[in-house]
Amino acid sequence: GESEIVPGAITAEEMAGKPAAPIGENEPDEVLEAGDLFNPRAIMKYVSMWIIGPSVSTILAYGFFRLVPGIA
């Protein structure tokens, strides 16, 4: 049969036996800051692939169609 879905069931399972932290209390775990989430190396990687990928495919396609003119 079908089981009934209870709102908050997942939260209830995760928090079972643990008291809720009082409002305004500091976070128990280390919280990430904006500087931790920003990676300039990743941005350079994505921007370079955004430019290099289409450029290389265009050059290869041009070379292929110049070498094999009967296909196009």
C-alpha positions as CSV (number, residue, x, y, z in Angstrom):
1,G,0.0,0.0,0.0
2,E,0.8,3.6,0.0
3,S,2.4,5.2,3.0
4,E,1.4,8.6,4.2
5,I,3.8,11.5,3.6
6,V,4.3,13.6,6.8
7,P,5.6,17.2,6.5
8,G,8.9,17.5,8.2
9,A,9.6,13.8,8.3
10,I,13.1,14.1,7.0
11,T,13.9,16.9,9.4
12,A,12.5,14.9,12.2
13,E,14.7,11.9,11.4
14,E,17.9,14.0,11.1
15,M,17.2,16.0,14.3
16,A,16.1,13.0,16.5
17,G,17.6,13.2,19.9
18,K,19.3,16.5,19.3
19,P,18.1,19.8,20.9
20,A,17.7,22.8,18.6
21,A,20.2,25.5,19.1
22,P,18.9,28.7,20.7
23,I,18.2,31.6,18.4
24,G,21.2,33.9,18.1
25,E,23.8,31.3,19.1
26,N,27.0,31.1,17.1
27,E,27.2,28.4,14.4
28,P,28.8,25.2,15.8
29,D,30.6,24.4,12.5
30,E,32.9,26.7,10.5
31,V,30.8,28.8,8.1
32,L,32.3,29.6,4.6
33,E,32.8,33.2,3.7
34,A,32.5,34.8,0.2
35,G,36.3,34.6,-0.3
36,D,36.2,30.8,0.3
37,L,33.6,30.4,-2.5
38,F,35.5,32.4,-5.1
39,N,38.2,30.6,-7.1
40,P,39.8,32.9,-9.8
41,R,41.6,29.9,-11.3
42,A,38.3,28.2,-12.1
43,I,37.0,31.3,-13.7
44,M,40.1,31.5,-15.9
45,K,39.7,27.8,-16.8
46,Y,36.1,28.2,-17.9
47,V,36.6,31.5,-19.8
48,S,39.6,30.0,-21.7
49,M,37.7,26.9,-22.6
50,W,34.8,29.0,-23.7
51,I,37.1,30.8,-26.1
52,I,39.6,28.0,-27.0
53,G,37.1,25.2,-27.6
54,P,35.0,26.9,-30.3
55,S,38.1,28.4,-31.9
56,V,39.9,25.0,-32.2
57,S,36.8,23.3,-33.6
58,T,36.3,26.1,-36.2
59,I,40.0,25.8,-37.3
60,L,39.8,22.0,-37.5
61,A,36.5,22.1,-39.5
62,Y,38.0,24.7,-41.9
63,G,41.1,22.6,-42.4
64,F,39.0,19.5,-43.0
65,F,36.8,21.1,-45.6
66,R,39.8,22.6,-47.3
67,L,41.4,19.2,-47.6
68,V,38.2,17.3,-48.5
69,P,36.4,19.9,-50.8
70,G,33.8,17.4,-52.2
71,I,31.9,16.9,-48.9
72,A,30.6,20.5,-48.3
